[in-house]
Amino acid sequence: MRLRGTRRWHAPEWCHTSITLNEAKLQDTYSFGLVVLWAITNDKKLLKLLDTKGNVMAYVQEQLPSMTSDLNCFFQCTLAIDSTKRCSNLSELLQFLVHPM
């Protein structure tokens, strides 16, 4: 499988080589987490951080210190550097976002 797109939104393990379908799902999970983070913060500092491959979870903790536990779980499940710790089940991830706060 070959991936295309804007580099700043790619998962840390993204590379130009072929990957499995499961690896692609986990990378998509990371990108989805970044898009949700961007939608919540709309912060240009996030874009600069992504361009320099900075620590996204540190940014999350700094920018959203009073986030709900559901939102925290969502970001832990989508933005983990270790792709094996990400959740690729979209319905589970959406539950973190639609749960009453």
C-alpha atoms as an extended CHARMM CRD file, in Angstrom:
* protein
*
       101  EXT
         1         1  MET       CA              0.0000000000        0.0000000000        0.0000000000  PROA      1               0.0000000000
         2         2  ARG       CA              1.3840000000        3.4080000000       -0.8890000000  PROA      2               0.0000000000
         3         3  LEU       CA              0.4320000000        6.4920000000        1.1070000000  PROA      3               0.0000000000
         4         4  ARG       CA              0.2940000000       10.0380000000       -0.1250000000  PROA      4               0.0000000000
         5         5  GLY       CA             -0.5480000000       13.2600000000        1.5820000000  PROA      5               0.0000000000
         6         6  THR       CA              0.8790000000       16.1320000000        3.5250000000  PROA      6               0.0000000000
         7         7  ARG       CA              3.8830000000       15.0990000000        5.5800000000  PROA      7               0.0000000000
         8         8  ARG       CA              3.0080000000       17.0920000000        8.7090000000  PROA      8               0.0000000000
         9         9  TRP       CA             -0.1120000000       14.9700000000        9.2500000000  PROA      9               0.0000000000
        10        10  HSD       CA              1.6890000000       11.6260000000        8.9350000000  PROA      10              0.0000000000
        11        11  ALA       CA              2.3940000000        9.2960000000       11.8430000000  PROA      11              0.0000000000
        12        12  PRO       CA              5.9600000000        9.3020000000       13.2240000000  PROA      12              0.0000000000
        13        13  GLU       CA              6.6950000000        5.8530000000       11.7560000000  PROA      13              0.0000000000
        14        14  TRP       CA              5.5410000000        6.8750000000        8.2720000000  PROA      14              0.0000000000
        15        15  CYS       CA              7.9630000000        5.9720000000        5.4900000000  PROA      15              0.0000000000
        16        16  HSD       CA              7.9980000000        5.6500000000        1.7180000000  PROA      16              0.0000000000
        17        17  THR       CA              7.9860000000        1.8520000000        1.7300000000  PROA      17              0.0000000000
        18        18  SER       CA              5.0070000000       -0.4590000000        1.4450000000  PROA      18              0.0000000000
        19        19  ILE       CA              3.0390000000       -1.1860000000        4.6100000000  PROA      19              0.0000000000
        20        20  THR       CA              0.3240000000       -3.6080000000        5.6670000000  PROA      20              0.0000000000
        21        21  LEU       CA             -3.3270000000       -2.6580000000        5.8900000000  PROA      21              0.0000000000
        22        22  ASN       CA             -3.2000000000       -2.7870000000        9.7060000000  PROA      22              0.0000000000
        23        23  GLU       CA             -0.1520000000       -0.4960000000        9.7720000000  PROA      23              0.0000000000
        24        24  ALA       CA             -2.0030000000        1.9230000000        7.4860000000  PROA      24              0.0000000000
        25        25  LYS       CA             -5.0030000000        1.9340000000        9.8470000000  PROA      25              0.0000000000
        26        26  LEU       CA             -2.7660000000        2.7520000000       12.8120000000  PROA      26              0.0000000000
        27        27  GLN       CA             -1.1370000000        5.5690000000       10.8750000000  PROA      27              0.0000000000
        28        28  ASP       CA             -4.5810000000        6.8660000000        9.8870000000  PROA      28              0.0000000000
        29        29  THR       CA             -5.5370000000        6.7840000000       13.5700000000  PROA      29              0.0000000000
        30        30  TYR       CA             -2.6050000000        9.0740000000       14.3670000000  PROA      30              0.0000000000
        31        31  SER       CA             -3.5510000000       11.4670000000       11.5630000000  PROA      31              0.0000000000
        32        32  PHE       CA             -7.1680000000       11.4860000000       12.7620000000  PROA      32              0.0000000000
        33        33  GLY       CA             -5.9890000000       12.4190000000       16.2630000000  PROA      33              0.0000000000
        34        34  LEU       CA             -3.9790000000       15.3030000000       14.8120000000  PROA      34              0.0000000000
        35        35  VAL       CA             -6.9570000000       16.5800000000       12.8160000000  PROA      35              0.0000000000
        36        36  VAL       CA             -9.1830000000       16.4870000000       15.9270000000  PROA      36              0.0000000000
        37        37  LEU       CA             -6.4750000000       18.2970000000       17.9190000000  PROA      37              0.0000000000
        38        38  TRP       CA             -6.2160000000       20.9440000000       15.1970000000  PROA      38              0.0000000000
        39        39  ALA       CA            -10.0180000000       21.3500000000       15.1320000000  PROA      39              0.0000000000
        40        40  ILE       CA            -10.0850000000       21.8470000000       18.9110000000  PROA      40              0.0000000000
        41        41  THR       CA             -7.1260000000       24.2150000000       19.2140000000  PROA      41              0.0000000000
        42        42  ASN       CA             -6.8710000000       25.9000000000       15.7870000000  PROA      42              0.0000000000
        43        43  ASP       CA             -3.3760000000       26.8810000000       16.9180000000  PROA      43              0.0000000000
        44        44  LYS       CA             -0.6040000000       27.7430000000       14.4650000000  PROA      44              0.0000000000
        45        45  LYS       CA              1.9240000000       26.5900000000       17.0770000000  PROA      45              0.0000000000
        46        46  LEU       CA              0.6240000000       23.0640000000       16.4720000000  PROA      46              0.0000000000
        47        47  LEU       CA              1.4710000000       23.3250000000       12.7660000000  PROA      47              0.0000000000
        48        48  LYS       CA              5.0060000000       24.4700000000       13.5840000000  PROA      48              0.0000000000
        49        49  LEU       CA              5.3310000000       21.6120000000       16.0660000000  PROA      49              0.0000000000
        50        50  LEU       CA              4.2210000000       19.1060000000       13.4270000000  PROA      50              0.0000000000
        51        51  ASP       CA              6.7070000000       20.5150000000       10.9180000000  PROA      51              0.0000000000
        52        52  THR       CA              9.5530000000       19.9530000000       13.3980000000  PROA      52              0.0000000000
        53        53  LYS       CA              8.2720000000       16.5320000000       14.5850000000  PROA      53              0.0000000000
        54        54  GLY       CA              7.9170000000       17.8310000000       18.1510000000  PROA      54              0.0000000000
        55        55  ASN       CA              6.2630000000       16.0860000000       21.0940000000  PROA      55              0.0000000000
        56        56  VAL       CA              2.5400000000       16.2290000000       20.3080000000  PROA      56              0.0000000000
        57        57  MET       CA              1.3670000000       14.7140000000       23.6200000000  PROA      57              0.0000000000
        58        58  ALA       CA              3.3320000000       17.3460000000       25.5760000000  PROA      58              0.0000000000
        59        59  TYR       CA              1.5540000000       19.9600000000       23.4690000000  PROA      59              0.0000000000
        60        60  VAL       CA             -1.8120000000       18.3500000000       24.2670000000  PROA      60              0.0000000000
        61        61  GLN       CA             -1.1190000000       18.4150000000       28.0170000000  PROA      61              0.0000000000
        62        62  GLU       CA              0.0320000000       22.0500000000       27.8230000000  PROA      62              0.0000000000
        63        63  GLN       CA             -2.7930000000       23.3630000000       25.6330000000  PROA      63              0.0000000000
        64        64  LEU       CA             -5.6400000000       21.3390000000       27.1260000000  PROA      64              0.0000000000
        65        65  PRO       CA             -4.7390000000       20.9470000000       30.8110000000  PROA      65              0.0000000000
        66        66  SER       CA             -8.3570000000       20.6900000000       31.9360000000  PROA      66              0.0000000000
        67        67  MET       CA             -9.5700000000       18.3040000000       29.2350000000  PROA      67              0.0000000000
        68        68  THR       CA            -12.0540000000       15.6360000000       30.1690000000  PROA      68              0.0000000000
        69        69  SER       CA            -10.8790000000       12.1090000000       30.8540000000  PROA      69              0.0000000000
        70        70  ASP       CA            -12.6320000000       10.9590000000       27.6490000000  PROA      70              0.0000000000
        71        71  LEU       CA            -10.7380000000       13.4920000000       25.5680000000  PROA      71              0.0000000000
        72        72  ASN       CA             -7.5000000000       12.5400000000       27.2830000000  PROA      72              0.0000000000
        73        73  CYS       CA             -8.1770000000        8.8640000000       26.5010000000  PROA      73              0.0000000000
        74        74  PHE       CA             -8.9110000000        9.7670000000       22.8790000000  PROA      74              0.0000000000
        75        75  PHE       CA             -5.5510000000       11.4950000000       22.4720000000  PROA      75              0.0000000000
        76        76  GLN       CA             -3.7190000000        8.7010000000       24.3090000000  PROA      76              0.0000000000
        77        77  CYS       CA             -5.3170000000        6.1890000000       21.9010000000  PROA      77              0.0000000000
        78        78  THR       CA             -4.6200000000        8.1760000000       18.7470000000  PROA      78              0.0000000000
        79        79  LEU       CA             -1.3780000000       10.0790000000       19.2970000000  PROA      79              0.0000000000
        80        80  ALA       CA              0.7680000000        7.4060000000       20.9290000000  PROA      80              0.0000000000
        81        81  ILE       CA              4.2560000000        7.3740000000       19.4280000000  PROA      81              0.0000000000
        82        82  ASP       CA              4.2720000000        3.5780000000       19.7080000000  PROA      82              0.0000000000
        83        83  SER       CA              1.8080000000        2.5540000000       16.9930000000  PROA      83              0.0000000000
        84        84  THR       CA              0.9930000000       -0.7150000000       18.8000000000  PROA      84              0.0000000000
        85        85  LYS       CA             -0.6300000000        1.3670000000       21.5620000000  PROA      85              0.0000000000
        86        86  ARG       CA             -3.0370000000        3.0920000000       19.1650000000  PROA      86              0.0000000000
        87        87  CYS       CA             -6.6390000000        2.0390000000       18.7080000000  PROA      87              0.0000000000
        88        88  SER       CA             -7.7390000000        1.5610000000       15.1060000000  PROA      88              0.0000000000
        89        89  ASN       CA            -11.4120000000        0.9430000000       15.9180000000  PROA      89              0.0000000000
        90        90  LEU       CA            -13.1460000000        4.1230000000       14.7360000000  PROA      90              0.0000000000
        91        91  SER       CA            -16.3850000000        3.4680000000       16.6160000000  PROA      91              0.0000000000
        92        92  GLU       CA            -14.4470000000        3.1540000000       19.9000000000  PROA      92              0.0000000000
        93        93  LEU       CA            -12.5650000000        6.3760000000       19.2000000000  PROA      93              0.0000000000
        94        94  LEU       CA            -15.7490000000        8.2560000000       18.3420000000  PROA      94              0.0000000000
        95        95  GLN       CA            -17.2690000000        7.2200000000       21.6760000000  PROA      95              0.0000000000
        96        96  PHE       CA            -14.5510000000        9.2430000000       23.4230000000  PROA      96              0.0000000000
        97        97  LEU       CA            -15.5820000000       12.2940000000       21.3970000000  PROA      97              0.0000000000
        98        98  VAL       CA            -19.3750000000       12.0240000000       21.6590000000  PROA      98              0.0000000000
        99        99  HSD       CA            -19.5820000000       10.9860000000       25.3000000000  PROA      99              0.0000000000
       100       100  PRO       CA            -21.3940000000       13.6760000000       27.3380000000  PROA      100             0.0000000000
       101       101  MET       CA            -18.8850000000       15.9360000000       29.0600000000  PROA      101             0.0000000000
